[in-house]
């Protein structure tokens, strides 16, 4: 993967939606800081994150984290954990998993380990191999 000139970071790309105030933004960004290494492969101006909460600190609260990266499908993660910190950690970890899965799904042909597969038995021999087998 080539280096990105302006890598995305949580601090730069995060918006707070319904249920959160701008005052909450800093501590949410601190909790999501571990996503920075995963987001660094994308351009900051082509990446957006939005976190929102419905029925904050009530039974049945729902935290949603949405991620938009140019050229990819929107990724949405949700959590119904009753503790707000646990819910934020849950959506963060789920987003990291989904980003990793999307990268693996999109770029397996560039993975040398996935390409290096032994030829199955009964596969046709190359011309040079065929000549060696006939002369032996």
C-alpha positions as CSV (number, residue, x, y, z in Angstrom):
1,X,0.0,0.0,0.0
2,X,1.4,3.4,-0.9
3,X,1.7,6.1,1.7
4,X,-1.1,8.5,2.0
5,X,-0.1,12.2,1.9
6,X,-2.8,13.3,4.5
7,X,-3.8,10.3,6.5
8,X,-7.2,10.1,8.2
9,X,-7.3,10.3,12.0
10,X,-10.2,10.1,14.4
11,X,-9.6,13.6,15.7
12,X,-9.8,15.1,12.2
13,X,-12.7,13.0,10.8
14,X,-15.1,12.5,13.8
15,X,-18.4,14.3,14.1
16,X,-20.8,14.0,17.0
17,X,-24.4,13.4,16.1
18,X,-27.7,13.2,18.1
19,X,-27.3,12.6,21.8
20,X,-23.8,14.0,22.1
21,X,-22.6,17.6,22.5
22,X,-19.4,19.1,21.1
23,X,-18.0,18.9,24.7
24,X,-18.2,15.1,24.4
25,X,-16.2,15.1,21.2
26,X,-12.8,15.1,22.8
27,X,-13.3,12.2,25.2
28,X,-15.0,10.2,22.4
29,X,-12.0,10.9,20.1
30,X,-9.7,9.7,22.9
31,X,-11.6,6.4,23.2
32,X,-11.5,6.0,19.4
33,X,-7.8,6.9,19.1
34,X,-6.9,3.2,18.5
35,X,-8.7,3.5,15.1
36,X,-6.0,5.9,13.9
37,X,-3.6,3.2,12.7
38,X,-6.4,1.5,10.7
39,X,-7.7,4.8,9.2
40,X,-4.2,6.0,8.3
41,X,-4.4,4.1,5.0
42,X,-7.2,6.5,3.8
43,X,-7.1,10.2,2.9
44,X,-8.5,12.5,5.6
45,X,-10.5,14.5,3.2
46,X,-12.2,11.4,1.9
47,X,-13.1,9.9,5.3
48,X,-15.8,10.7,7.8
49,X,-16.9,9.2,11.1
50,X,-20.1,10.1,12.9
51,X,-21.2,8.8,16.3
52,X,-24.6,9.2,17.8
53,X,-26.7,7.9,20.6
54,X,-30.4,7.4,21.0
55,X,-32.0,7.5,24.5
56,X,-28.6,8.3,26.2
57,X,-28.1,6.7,29.6
58,X,-31.5,5.1,29.6
59,X,-32.6,1.5,29.3
60,X,-32.5,0.6,25.6
61,X,-29.9,3.2,24.6
62,X,-28.4,2.6,21.2
63,X,-25.0,3.9,20.1
64,X,-24.3,4.1,16.3
65,X,-21.0,4.7,14.6
66,X,-21.0,5.4,10.9
67,X,-18.0,5.5,8.6
68,X,-17.8,6.9,5.1
69,X,-14.7,6.3,3.0
70,X,-14.7,7.5,-0.6
71,X,-15.0,4.6,-3.0
72,X,-16.3,2.1,-0.4
73,X,-19.6,1.2,1.0
74,X,-20.8,3.0,4.2
75,X,-20.0,1.0,7.3
76,X,-22.4,1.1,10.2
77,X,-21.9,-0.4,13.7
78,X,-24.3,-0.3,16.6
79,X,-24.3,-1.3,20.3
80,X,-27.1,-1.6,22.8
81,X,-24.8,-1.8,25.9
82,X,-26.3,0.0,28.8
83,X,-23.0,1.6,29.9
84,X,-22.0,4.4,27.5
85,X,-18.3,3.8,27.7
86,X,-18.8,0.0,27.0
87,X,-21.1,0.9,24.0
88,X,-18.5,3.3,22.6
89,X,-15.8,0.6,22.9
90,X,-18.1,-1.9,21.3
91,X,-18.8,0.2,18.2
92,X,-15.1,1.1,17.9
93,X,-14.0,-2.5,18.0
94,X,-16.7,-3.6,15.6
95,X,-15.7,-0.8,13.1
96,X,-12.1,-2.0,13.3
97,X,-13.2,-5.5,12.5
98,X,-15.3,-4.4,9.6
99,X,-12.6,-2.2,8.2
100,X,-10.1,-5.2,8.3
101,X,-12.7,-7.5,6.7
102,X,-13.4,-5.0,3.9
103,X,-9.7,-4.6,3.2
104,X,-9.1,-8.3,3.1
105,X,-12.2,-8.8,0.8
106,X,-11.2,-6.0,-1.5
107,X,-7.4,-6.7,-1.8
108,X,-6.7,-10.4,-1.5
109,X,-4.9,-10.5,-4.9
110,X,-2.2,-8.3,-3.5
111,X,-1.5,-10.6,-0.6
112,X,1.5,-12.7,-1.6
113,X,0.6,-15.4,0.9
114,X,-2.8,-15.9,-0.7
115,X,-1.3,-16.2,-4.2
116,X,1.5,-18.6,-3.2
117,X,-0.5,-21.8,-3.5
118,X,1.0,-25.1,-4.5
119,X,-0.2,-26.6,-7.8
120,X,-2.7,-29.5,-7.1
121,X,-1.8,-33.0,-8.1
122,X,-2.9,-33.8,-11.6
123,X,-2.3,-30.3,-12.8
124,X,-0.8,-30.0,-16.3
125,X,2.9,-29.8,-16.5
126,X,4.7,-26.8,-18.1
127,X,6.6,-27.6,-21.3
128,X,10.0,-27.6,-19.6
129,X,8.7,-29.9,-16.9
130,X,7.2,-32.2,-19.5
131,X,10.5,-32.5,-21.4
132,X,12.4,-33.3,-18.1
133,X,9.8,-36.0,-17.3
134,X,10.1,-37.6,-20.8
135,X,13.9,-37.8,-20.7
136,X,14.1,-39.3,-17.2
